[in-house]
């Protein structure tokens, strides 16, 4: 019974930002649980490596691409993914970007790029595939939030704004779609060793301050999200809706 609760056999997932880091780890985890996976990257061929790893596990996998900072490319990515598999049971809105500038000097172009990538694309992809899930009366949407869904950060106002909004959007969609048997939730990763946090890792003082607050006494690695994404994509979470699940080594508890 436990295996059936967490099994993703005969399911198809779309994971954005699947070329590396957290997205790649989540795409592979879904495949390990039985899913076929459409891997989306930002450039042609950027998700090929992830798709290849999944195919070697005996699952079907496809590589698609689109620059999520462009609304037209978001639409094209959705259509390309839909052409790979007419039924997408799981949507993982993971792709994101970050730009660091003091708030008073923040470039308009950087603000718009972060908001479009981190928030607008999440809504547009959720709307596109959510409508199809409503028709089938089932589906799972997992968004990537952040610890900055709860706090403001420093020199990342657009990122903090976008991740607060992702948490709110997750709850808003859950409120409407739970009755349609669609579960919409989010994972809020803590401090993970990825490209997005490289600036923090390179800052010895800031790295030490952050590390000292994590009860687990280490930064996360992408594979630490495997259990969370499988749970929120499987039958095990059928009565979980609008939840922001922190995977942070205990950061929020301290």
C-alpha positions in Angstrom: 0.0 0.0 0.0 2.8 2.4 0.8 4.5 1.8 -2.5 1.2 2.6 -4.3 0.8 5.8 -2.3 4.2 7.1 -3.6 4.3 5.5 -7.0 4.2 7.7 -10.1 3.9 4.8 -12.6 2.0 5.8 -15.8 2.3 9.5 -14.8 3.9 12.2 -16.9 5.6 15.2 -15.4 6.8 18.5 -16.8 9.7 20.0 -14.9 11.0 23.5 -15.7 14.6 24.5 -15.0 15.5 20.8 -15.3 18.9 21.3 -16.9 20.8 21.4 -13.6 20.6 21.9 -9.9 17.3 21.6 -8.0 15.3 21.0 -11.2 17.5 18.3 -12.5 17.4 16.5 -9.1 13.6 16.7 -8.9 13.2 15.5 -12.5 15.4 12.4 -11.8 13.5 11.8 -8.5 10.2 11.7 -10.3 11.6 9.3 -12.8 12.9 7.1 -10.0 9.3 7.0 -8.6 8.0 5.8 -12.0 7.1 8.9 -14.0 8.0 9.8 -17.5 9.4 13.3 -17.5 9.5 16.3 -19.9 12.6 18.2 -19.0 12.5 21.9 -19.8 15.6 24.1 -20.1 16.1 27.7 -21.1 18.1 27.0 -24.3 18.0 24.4 -27.1 19.5 21.1 -25.8 20.1 22.5 -22.3 18.0 19.7 -20.7 19.3 16.9 -22.9 21.6 15.6 -20.2 18.8 15.2 -17.7 16.6 13.6 -20.3 19.4 11.2 -21.1 19.8 10.2 -17.4 16.1 9.5 -17.1 16.0 7.4 -20.3 18.8 5.3 -19.0 16.5 4.5 -16.0 14.0 3.0 -18.4 11.6 5.9 -18.4 10.5 8.0 -21.3 11.9 11.5 -21.4 11.8 14.5 -23.7 13.8 17.7 -23.8 12.1 21.0 -24.5 13.3 24.6 -24.1 12.0 28.2 -23.7 13.3 31.4 -22.2 10.7 31.9 -19.4 11.5 35.7 -19.3 9.7 35.9 -22.6 5.9 35.4 -22.5 5.8 34.2 -26.1 8.4 31.5 -25.3 6.5 30.4 -22.3 3.5 29.8 -24.5 5.7 27.9 -27.1 7.2 25.8 -24.3 3.8 24.8 -23.1 2.7 23.8 -26.6 5.9 21.9 -27.2 5.5 20.0 -23.9 1.9 19.2 -24.7 3.0 17.8 -28.0 5.4 15.4 -26.2 2.6 14.0 -24.1 -1.1 14.9 -24.4 -1.6 14.1 -20.7 0.7 15.9 -18.2 -0.3 14.8 -14.7 2.4 16.7 -12.8 3.6 20.2 -13.4 6.7 21.3 -11.5 7.3 25.1 -11.9 10.9 25.2 -10.7 12.7 27.5 -13.1 13.8 30.8 -11.6 16.4 33.5 -11.7 17.9 36.1 -9.3 19.5 39.5 -9.8 21.3 41.3 -7.0 21.4 45.1 -6.8 20.6 47.6 -4.0 16.9 48.4 -4.1 17.5 52.1 -4.8 19.6 51.2 -7.9 17.7 48.2 -9.1 17.5 48.2 -13.0 14.0 48.1 -14.4 15.1 45.4 -16.9 16.4 43.2 -14.1 13.2 43.6 -12.1 11.0 42.7 -15.1 13.1 39.7 -16.0 12.9 38.2 -12.5 9.2 38.8 -12.2 8.4 37.4 -15.6 10.6 34.3 -15.0 9.8 33.6 -11.4 6.1 34.6 -11.2 4.4 35.2 -14.6 5.7 32.0 -16.2 4.5 30.0 -13.1 1.0 31.4 -13.5 0.8 31.1 -17.3 2.0 27.4 -17.2 -0.3 26.6 -14.4 -3.2 28.2 -16.3 -2.4 26.3 -19.5 -2.0 22.8 -17.8 -4.4 23.5 -15.0 -7.2 23.9 -17.5 -6.4 20.5 -18.9 -6.2 19.0 -15.4 -9.7 20.4 -14.6 -11.1 18.6 -17.7 -9.6 15.3 -16.4 -10.5 16.1 -12.8 -7.0 15.3 -11.5 -3.5 16.7 -11.4 -0.6 17.9 -9.3 1.1 21.3 -9.5 4.3 21.8 -7.4 5.8 25.3 -7.4 9.3 26.2 -6.1 9.0 28.9 -3.5 11.9 30.0 -1.2 12.8 31.1 2.3 12.3 34.5 0.7 8.7 33.7 0.5 8.7 34.5 4.2 11.4 37.2 4.5 12.8 40.1 2.5 16.4 39.2 2.0 19.1 41.8 1.1 19.6 43.4 -2.4 17.1 40.9 -4.0 13.8 42.9 -3.9 12.5 41.4 -7.2 13.3 37.8 -6.1 11.7 38.3 -2.7 8.6 39.9 -4.3 8.3 37.1 -6.8 8.7 34.3 -4.2 6.2 35.9 -1.9 3.9 36.0 -4.9 4.5 32.4 -5.8 3.4 31.4 -2.3 0.2 33.5 -2.7 -0.5 32.1 -6.1 -0.1 28.6 -4.8 -2.8 29.2 -2.2 -5.0 31.0 -4.7 -5.0 28.2 -7.2 -5.4 25.6 -4.4 -8.5 27.5 -3.3 -10.1 27.2 -6.7 -8.9 23.9 -7.9 -9.0 21.6 -4.8 -12.6 20.9 -5.5 -11.5 19.7 -9.0 -9.2 17.1 -7.4 -6.1 19.1 -8.3 -3.5 19.6 -5.6 -1.4 22.8 -5.8 1.5 23.1 -3.4 5.0 24.5 -3.2 8.4 23.6 -1.9 10.4 26.3 -0.2 14.1 25.2 -0.3 16.4 26.5 2.3 20.0 27.4 1.5 21.2 25.0 -1.2 24.5 24.7 -3.0 23.4 25.8 -6.5 24.3 28.4 -9.1 21.7 30.8 -7.7 23.5 30.9 -4.3 27.0 31.0 -5.6 27.4 34.7 -4.6 26.5 33.8 -1.0 28.8 30.8 -1.0 31.7 33.0 -2.2 31.1 35.5 0.6 32.9 33.9 3.5 31.3 36.1 6.2 27.8 35.6 4.9 28.3 31.9 4.3 29.4 31.5 7.9 26.5 33.5 9.3 24.0 31.4 7.3 25.6 28.1 8.1 25.6 28.9 11.8 21.8 29.2 11.8 21.0 25.9 10.0 20.2 23.3 12.7 21.3 20.5 10.3 24.8 22.2 10.2 25.0 22.0 6.4 23.7 23.6 3.3 21.3 21.5 1.2 22.2 19.5 -1.9 19.7 19.1 -4.8 18.9 15.5 -3.9 17.5 16.7 -0.6 14.4 17.7 -2.4 13.7 14.3 -3.8 11.3 13.1 -1.1 9.4 16.3 -1.0 8.7 16.5 -4.7 7.7 12.8 -4.9 5.3 13.3 -1.9 3.7 16.4 -3.4 3.4 14.7 -6.8 1.9 11.4 -5.6 -1.4 10.1 -4.1 0.3 10.4 -0.7 -0.5 14.1 -0.8 -4.1 13.9 -2.2 -5.4 15.9 0.9 -2.6 18.4 0.9 -3.5 21.7 -0.8 -2.1 25.2 -0.7 0.8 24.1 1.5 4.3 25.7 1.4 6.7 22.9 2.5 10.0 24.1 3.8 13.0 21.9 3.1 15.6 23.9 4.9 17.5 21.8 7.4 15.5 23.5 10.2 16.3 27.1 9.3 12.7 28.3 9.8 12.5 26.6 13.2 15.4 28.5 14.7 
